[in-house]
Amino acid sequence: MEKKEFQAESQRLLDLMINSIYTHKEIFLRELLSNASDALDKLAYRALTDDKVGLDRSQLAITLTTDEVGRTITVSDNGIGMTRQELESNLGTIARSGSLQFKKEMEQQEGEKTADIIGQFGVGFYAAFMVAKRVTVISRAHGSDEAWKWESDGADGYTLERCKKDAVGTDIILLLKDNTDQDSYDEYLQQYRIAQLVKKYSDYIRYPIRMLMHKARQKPRPEDAGEDYRPEWEDYEEWETLNSMVPLWQRPKNEVTKEEYNRYYQEQYGAWDEPLSVIHVSAEGAVEYRAMLYIPGKAPYDFYTREYEKGLQLYSSGVLIMDKCADLLPEHFRFVRGVVDSPDLSLNISREMLQHTRQLKVIAGNLEKKIKAELLRLQKDEREKYETFWKAFGPQVKMGILADYGAHKELLTDLLLFPSSQEGKYVTLAEYAARMPEDQPYLYYACGQDAAKLTHLPQAERILDKGYEILCLTDEMDPFVMNALMKYQDKEFKSVDDPDALPESQEEKEALEQKTQDNQEVLDFLKKVLGDAVQEVRLSRLLKSGAVCLTAEGPVTLEMERYFRRMDPENQEMRARRVLELNPDSQAFTALKRAVAEDQELAGKYAQLLYGQALLIAGEELPDAAQFSRLVCTLMQ
């Protein structure tokens, strides 16, 4: 036996590798399985250039064994193995990767990118010392009759000695640390826990990962068993493959069934329903990657909370790198679920976090385009599905338009959907614009809490009578969205509350000005009675048959005020400048005018009645509902 010191670095560096690089101790198994997979890859690639290898790829596998009594875990592969020199070079020198060296040599020979080997940093092996107090490596290199044993406690060095091994490959034996108050290492001796970790991190390694599982089964019922027979059980062992090996996204799209897509979605995300759509991408070129993305039909319970974490699962050559890579999804498409797998990613030393690289940005940009294209396809070809999507995630798309000072509005505008005054159906802006009459000056909208009620607003009557369609905006974000968009296809958005919603002739303007002068006494009386409840009282250019309506002047609409009031009830600054508008041609105004001249006490009651009606029509609360009810009853008498 020969004792040697670690060649490259000090004990301090080894401590850093073991204790600082990896976030979770369970990562050790992922690292060892990835290294075993690399060893199998190396032998498989060597077989391509050396006929003497005589390899049967179907025999390549990784084996896991646990010994609860001896407290050991063994990871075995029948890959390329290591010579004495390779053991000393690769395991005796911290941060030197035999896999990286192999990859470089292969690429020099082939002249292009070859094996998808991810163990390129030479530190993954040392993750074993997070859970093991001693690590033993027994390896026999392909083409060699010699086997060597490398052993270390991770302290100041290692030993090397010749040993016996019948087959080519490598066995890594971990003697687990003793349990402490903080950590129980016994969990890694439980077969169910090992199987769970393989499924989580290494499910898509391309070689089978097998384990001899302890199971129980019911013994056959004896033929002479009586009525009081009780079933008997027996223990047995059976080899079981723990990993799937070939993920759905690595298979050609035409070879994956809808049932397989749905089953993966339901199992992976704990969903009971089916996804609305699946986006299956296989991209080559500057960046090679595969992706399988799902558009859900329902929002998770915490989707619109700060606790929700967006992101796609990120794999590199079948090994899970990040469970939720947020950088792959823009915020406006955070509802998408799925996976991305690429051999071209620039990983950091622990494979746990991704460096912000050009490749990542390219993939994210491509996925954003794919997601929008699929949503537009649903919008056009499967409208019912798209409307289901919109009811669940429409607010998220709208937030995307408002975010970053409107930077994404050109991308997202075509996805918008609004209820319409035409038959109460949803409409896109493109559909709205396509059926506009030639003389329609603006794209009209009305804001409120109920789409059906918005079409009966008194200020919408004149617009509807001209045959113009109105978008019914029922979401509290909608007024902000309209402010951000401003126009669509060179036509401005205009609220039905806007005094300039319909063009007026000079004669009409002069007639309204004259009526205002003739009724100034009535308007002044109303303003005096209502006081600070309104900023202004005026004759309306909006109303046709309705007697009264409430509008707002300035940048803050009534809907915006409701939003700000809900967010901060104490904030008095973000309030709408309320305007009470009256129809001078209505019978109610005639009665009010007569009362102002003959009975101002009665006129005061009429003023309160009209203001209350305007509040109700606008969807606002009455200051005192009981008092308003008494007022109505009094006037009825």
LINNOR-V530089 format. One record per backbone hydrogen bond with DSSP energy under -1.0 kcal/mol. CO is the residue of the C=O (numbers start at 1). NH is the residue of the N-H. If there is no record, write none. Layout:
BEGIN
CO_NH ; CO_NH
END
This chain:
BEGIN
2_160 ; 4_158 ; 10_14 ; 11_15 ; 12_16 ; 13_17 ; 14_18 ; 15_19 ; 16_20 ; 16_21 ; 24_27 ; 25_28 ; 26_29 ; 27_31 ; 28_32 ; 29_33 ; 30_34 ; 31_35 ; 32_36 ; 33_37 ; 34_38 ; 35_39 ; 36_40 ; 37_41 ; 38_42 ; 39_43 ; 39_80 ; 40_44 ; 41_45 ; 42_46 ; 43_47 ; 46_49 ; 46_50 ; 50_53 ; 56_59 ; 57_60 ; 61_78 ; 62_210 ; 63_76 ; 65_74 ; 67_71 ; 67_72 ; 71_176 ; 72_67 ; 73_174 ; 74_65 ; 75_172 ; 76_63 ; 77_170 ; 80_142 ; 83_87 ; 84_88 ; 85_89 ; 86_90 ; 87_91 ; 92_7 ; 93_96 ; 97_101 ; 98_102 ; 99_103 ; 100_104 ; 101_105 ; 102_106 ; 103_107 ; 104_108 ; 105_109 ; 106_110 ; 107_111 ; 115_117 ; 118_120 ; 122_95 ; 124_127 ; 125_128 ; 126_129 ; 127_130 ; 128_131 ; 128_132 ; 131_177 ; 134_175 ; 135_152 ; 136_173 ; 137_150 ; 138_171 ; 139_148 ; 140_169 ; 141_144 ; 147_163 ; 148_139 ; 149_161 ; 150_137 ; 151_159 ; 152_135 ; 158_4 ; 159_151 ; 160_2 ; 161_149 ; 169_140 ; 170_77 ; 171_138 ; 172_75 ; 173_136 ; 174_73 ; 175_133 ; 175_134 ; 183_180 ; 185_188 ; 186_189 ; 187_190 ; 190_194 ; 191_195 ; 192_196 ; 193_197 ; 194_198 ; 195_199 ; 196_200 ; 197_201 ; 198_202 ; 201_320 ; 202_205 ; 203_245 ; 208_62 ; 209_242 ; 210_64 ; 211_240 ; 213_238 ; 215_236 ; 217_234 ; 222_225 ; 226_229 ; 232_219 ; 234_217 ; 236_215 ; 238_213 ; 240_211 ; 244_246 ; 247_250 ; 248_251 ; 252_255 ; 253_256 ; 257_261 ; 258_262 ; 259_263 ; 260_264 ; 261_265 ; 262_266 ; 263_267 ; 264_268 ; 265_269 ; 277_295 ; 279_293 ; 281_291 ; 283_289 ; 289_283 ; 290_341 ; 291_281 ; 292_339 ; 293_279 ; 294_337 ; 295_276 ; 295_277 ; 300_303 ; 302_305 ; 312_325 ; 313_340 ; 314_321 ; 314_322 ; 315_342 ; 316_319 ; 319_316 ; 322_314 ; 324_326 ; 325_312 ; 325_328 ; 326_329 ; 330_333 ; 331_334 ; 333_336 ; 337_294 ; 338_313 ; 339_292 ; 340_315 ; 341_290 ; 346_355 ; 348_351 ; 353_348 ; 355_357 ; 357_361 ; 358_362 ; 359_363 ; 360_364 ; 361_365 ; 362_366 ; 363_367 ; 364_368 ; 365_369 ; 366_370 ; 367_371 ; 368_372 ; 369_373 ; 370_374 ; 371_375 ; 372_376 ; 373_377 ; 374_378 ; 375_379 ; 376_380 ; 377_381 ; 378_382 ; 382_386 ; 383_387 ; 384_388 ; 385_389 ; 386_390 ; 387_391 ; 388_392 ; 389_393 ; 390_394 ; 393_397 ; 394_398 ; 395_399 ; 396_400 ; 397_401 ; 398_402 ; 399_403 ; 403_406 ; 406_409 ; 408_412 ; 409_413 ; 412_415 ; 413_416 ; 418_427 ; 419_472 ; 422_425 ; 425_420 ; 427_418 ; 428_432 ; 429_433 ; 430_434 ; 431_435 ; 433_436 ; 437_440 ; 443_494 ; 444_471 ; 445_496 ; 446_473 ; 450_454 ; 451_455 ; 453_456 ; 454_457 ; 457_460 ; 460_464 ; 461_465 ; 463_468 ; 464_467 ; 470_421 ; 471_446 ; 473_448 ; 475_478 ; 477_481 ; 478_482 ; 479_483 ; 480_484 ; 481_485 ; 482_486 ; 485_487 ; 486_493 ; 488_491 ; 491_488 ; 492_443 ; 494_445 ; 495_498 ; 498_501 ; 505_509 ; 506_510 ; 507_511 ; 508_512 ; 509_513 ; 510_514 ; 511_515 ; 512_516 ; 513_517 ; 514_518 ; 515_519 ; 519_523 ; 520_524 ; 521_525 ; 522_526 ; 523_527 ; 524_528 ; 525_529 ; 526_530 ; 527_531 ; 530_533 ; 531_534 ; 536_580 ; 538_582 ; 547_583 ; 549_581 ; 551_579 ; 557_561 ; 558_562 ; 559_563 ; 560_564 ; 561_565 ; 562_566 ; 563_567 ; 564_568 ; 568_571 ; 573_575 ; 576_578 ; 577_553 ; 578_535 ; 578_536 ; 579_551 ; 580_538 ; 581_549 ; 582_540 ; 583_586 ; 586_590 ; 587_591 ; 588_592 ; 589_593 ; 590_594 ; 591_595 ; 592_596 ; 593_597 ; 594_598 ; 595_599 ; 599_603 ; 600_604 ; 601_605 ; 602_606 ; 603_607 ; 604_608 ; 605_609 ; 606_610 ; 607_611 ; 608_612 ; 609_613 ; 610_614 ; 611_615 ; 612_616 ; 613_617 ; 614_618 ; 615_620 ; 616_619 ; 624_628 ; 625_629 ; 626_630 ; 627_631 ; 628_632 ; 629_633 ; 630_634 ; 631_635 ; 632_636 ; 633_637
END
